[in-house]
């Protein structure tokens, strides 16, 4: 297993097995709570075609993803690690809306899903609802190996405004790991995941995403998250003596960087990426989500 310098904070680890959908999921904290959900953060649902922007950069639309993705069609990502550091946004309902609907959003880095039917991923859920003039919000960290649903975890505790680092990596096509480090609170946690039966990592993409997830089999309405800043994001083949690095905002020399805009049920944009440089990405919402 690959080591990370911050993991030394997880002393005297214990491992607890979880049943049913979370079989193979473990936490290196002594107090562990895992909650099954009916929420799924799935593969990219493409809407329309892909447009060439410049060299190896393209743009596309999706009904559930917004963000950037590095895509490989020839050489798969094998033993890959992806890191995403982002500021947890504050959840709002769309302006002028208070109808009892719960709005959902997910912020996550992951492997696979842009052209394959699996995703190994982890991140945060930021939800909001408003009823009788009162807005309620919910924040949680979660892990997932789609097609299983999201499994919410109680460590680290998530607050709006937290600076959170999430690292996801695999050691085989069916063994994955997640490391969380909440840089605002100092809390960290590590989890291991086993692929669902019949699922194996394809290694076709890595991505940094804000998603409107599926809830009970249907796409949710997107939380008015306003914006999410990603001050750092990188992916690399960690076992190589000469690793190849992929950035969330840099034109790759060989592969393809895809900039993805999310659209609503009427095909209008609701969330889009703004690339400031190789290491800094903004995700902003708009239209009916705002």
N, C-alpha and C positions, 0 to 999 in steps of 0.2 A: 504494500500500500504506500502510495506517495505521501510524503510528510510535508507539513506546512509549519513554519515556525510558530504560528499562533496556537497550534494544537497542544503545545506543552502545557497550556493552561488547563487542559482536561486531565487532571491527575486522578489516580485510583479509579479507572473506568470500570463500569459494569455494563453488561449487555443484557437486554431484555427482549425476548422474542414477542412479536405481535401476531395475532391470529388473523384468519380470514384474508381480506384483501391486502393487509400489511405484512404478510409473511415475509420474513427476511429483512424487516426494517428494525434497526437498532439505534439506540442513542447512547452516547458515552457519558451522559449525565446520570447521577444516581436517582433523580426524580424525573420520571418520564410519563407523559400523557400523550396519547395519540388518538385522534378523533377521526373516525371515518366520515366522509361527506358524500353528498350527491353532486359535487362540483368536479368538473374535469377540465384540465388545461390541455387541449389536444393539438394535433398537427395543424399546420396552416391550411385554412380553407380559402383557396384562391378564388378571386373574382376577376374575370377578364384575363388578358394576357400580360406579358412582361414587356416593358419599354426599355430600350437601350439608352443610357445616359451618357457615359463616357468610358472608353476602354473597357474595364471589367466591372463596371458599376451599372446595375439595372434598377428599375423601379417596378413595383407591382402593387396590387390592391388585394385585400383579404377581408373577409367578414369577421374574423376573430383575432388576427394578429396586427400589431404595429411595432415597428422597430427595425433592426438591421439583422441580416443573416449572411454568413459566409457559406456558400454552397459548393459542394464538390460533386461532379458527375463522373469523374474518372478514377481518382484516387481517394478511397474512403478514409475518414478520420478513424483511426484504430484505437489506440490508447490515448485518449484526448482528455484534456482538462480545460474547462472554461470558467472564467472568473467574471463576475459582474458586481460592481459596487454602485449603489444608488441610494438616493435619499427617499425614504418612505413618504409618499405623498399624504395629504389630508383628504379624506373622503367627503365629497359633497354630492347632493343630488343636483340634476340640471337646474339652472336658475329658473325660479318661478314655478317649480314643480313640487307638489306635496300631495301625492296620491296613494301612499302606502306601498308603492313598488320598492323592492330592494334592488339596488344597483350594485354590480360587482365589477371588480377589476383585479388583475393579477400582474405582478411585476416579477420577471424571472429570467435567468440565463439557462440554456439547455443545449442538449445534443440530440440531433435528429428532428424530424417533423416537417421539414421543408422539402416535401417530395417523398416522404416515407410515412408509414402508418403508426410509428412509435415515437415517443419523446421521453428522454430522461431529463428531469428538470426539478428545480426547486426555487422557491421565492416567497413572496408575500401576497396576501389577499387584503384588499382595501375595499370595504363595502359601506354603503350608506343607504338609509331609507328615511322618509319623512311621513309623518302621520299626525293629523290634528295640529299642525304647525310646529311639531317638535322633530328635529333631525337626530337620528341615531347612527352611530358608526361602529364598525367592527374591524379589527386588525389581527392578523395571524400569520405566522410562518407555516409553510407547508412543504411537503416533498411529494413527488409523484413519478411513477414510471407508467406512462400511458401505454395501453388502454385501461389500466386501473384508474380509479378516481383519485383526486387529491386527498392526502392524509395530513390533517392539521396537527402541528406539533406545538407543545407549550414552551419549548426552548429553542431559540431565544424569544423572550417577550418582545413584541413589536409595538412601537409607538409612532405616530406621525412625526416626521422630522428626523427620525433616526437615520444615521449613516450605516448602511448594512452591506457587508461583503458576503457574497454567496459563491462558493466554488462547487462545481459539479464535475465528476470525472468517472471513468470506467476502467476496470482492470481486465475485463473480458466482455464479450457481447452480452452476457447475462448478469454481470456483477457491477453495481454502480455505487458511488459514494457522494455524500453531500456534506459540506462544511459551512456553517454559518458563523459569522463573527459580527456582532453588533458593536460597531466602533464607538457608538454613543454611550453605551452602558457597560461595555467590557464583557458581556455575556457571549459565550460561544457554545456550540454543540456540533456533534458529528453523527451522521447516520449512514447506515449501509442499506442498500436496496437490492432486491433480487428481481430480475425481469419476470413479468407475468408469463404463465405457461404459453408456449407457442410464440413468444416475442423474443427477438434478439436485436441488439443495436446494429443499425445499418451503417452508421458513420457517414451520412450524406450531408449533414449540415450542422452548424453551430449558430446560436442566435441569442440576442438580447431583446426581450419582448415585453410590451404591455399588451395584455389580452383581455377581451371580454369572454369569460369562460362559459362553458356549457353548464347548465343547472338542470338536473333531471332530464337530460337529453336534448334540451333546447338552449340556444344561445341567450345569455342574459343581456340586459341593458347595461351599458357601460357606465360605471361610476364617473362622476365629474371630478376627476383627479386633478384637473387643471394642468399641472406639468410634473414631470419626473426628471430630475437630473441624474445622469449616469457619468460620474467623473472618471470611471476606469472600467475597461472591459477588454479582455484578451483571451485567446484560446491557443493551445499549443500541444504538440505531441510530447508528453512529459518524459517518456522513456528514451527518447532519442538523444544521442550525444550532441547532435546539432539540430535542436528543435526548430520547427517552422512556426512562427508566430502569426496569428491572425487577429486583426483589430476590428473593433465595431464601427470604425469610421474611416478606414484606410483602404484605398484601392489595392486589392491583392495582385501580386505579380502573375499568378497563374489561375487561381480560382475566381469565383464571382461574388461580389458584395451586392446584396439585394436590399434596397430600401423599401420598406413595406408600409403602406397606409391602410388603416382600418376604415371600412365603410359600414354604414348602418343598413337596416333592412330596405331602405329606399335607394341604396347605392351611393349615398352621400358621405363624404369623409367625416370621421368623428375622432380620429387619433392619427398623428403622423410624427415621423422622426425629423429632427433637425441635427445634422452632423456639424459640429463645430470644428473638430479635428479628429485625428486618429483615436484619441483617448477620451473624448468628451462627446456625449450624446444627450440631446434633449428629446423627451417624448411629450407632446402637448395634445390636449383634446380640443375639439371644435364642434361646430354644428349642433346637432340634436343632443350630443353628450354634454355640451356646455350650457 
